[in-house]
Amino acid sequence: MGAILKQCRSGLPMTTFHDDLRQLAGAACQHGAGSPQRQRYLTELIRQVQAQLWRDRNPYYQDALQLTWIFLCQNLCEGRTGAPYDPSRAGVVTWLNTYLKYRLKDLENAARTERNRYVSDSVGDGPSVLDSLAARPDIPPILERVQEWVENNATELRRIHVTGHPEINCYVMILRRLPPETPWQVLETEFGVSFKTLESFYRRQCRSRLREFGRREGHLSP
């Protein structure tokens, strides 16, 4: 193990570098999932790869990058969420860059769809809290007031959660969905629960309480 890691840190030419990444990937897969040996190889693989990955200033890039690291750990050997890595088809960097670019597009599309749906919902249900603020510049910044309300009611909001998932509660979800909103697909990967379940829970349990807060504050009509 030590010889492989030492070789991969030695600053070799690019062709040899990619060969060494394949060697690291193969070595990782010789050990069981979750084992210290595999974790050590995966850590070194990520360290070597990250400097070579495609970069972008897109606001969703970091979310896409985190999804890419999760994808690497889940699919390098076993193929838990997709086909396992095949070194005969592509180098590790090419394999991950392809995934990274697709996930970035997915996040952009999801955010665009969510914005459009939010506008549509606001038209159908009346003005949203944030829209109401734009028409009333004399009131305090709504985001600060919402965050203050969430923190003051943290205990109560944490009690309201997805069945069997106390970590997915209204306290967490409201904060994660405040601008800039965390995309549903990112939350789905993070919590291991479908985005439809998360969205439904947020709409039924969390957004209704947020709207009630807005009415009490005078930002929404009774």
VENHULIN-V855642 format. One record per helix or strand of 3 or more residues. SS is the DSSP state (H for helix, E for strand). FROM is the first residue (numbers start at 1). TO is the last residue. If there is no record, write none. Layout:
# VENHULIN-V855642
ss:SS from:FROM to:TO
ss:SS from:FROM to:TO
This chain:
# VENHULIN-V855642
ss:H from:2 to:8
ss:H from:14 to:29
ss:H from:36 to:50
ss:H from:61 to:75
ss:H from:92 to:125
ss:H from:129 to:134
ss:H from:142 to:152
ss:H from:154 to:159
ss:E from:165 to:169
ss:H from:170 to:177
ss:H from:184 to:191
ss:H from:195 to:217
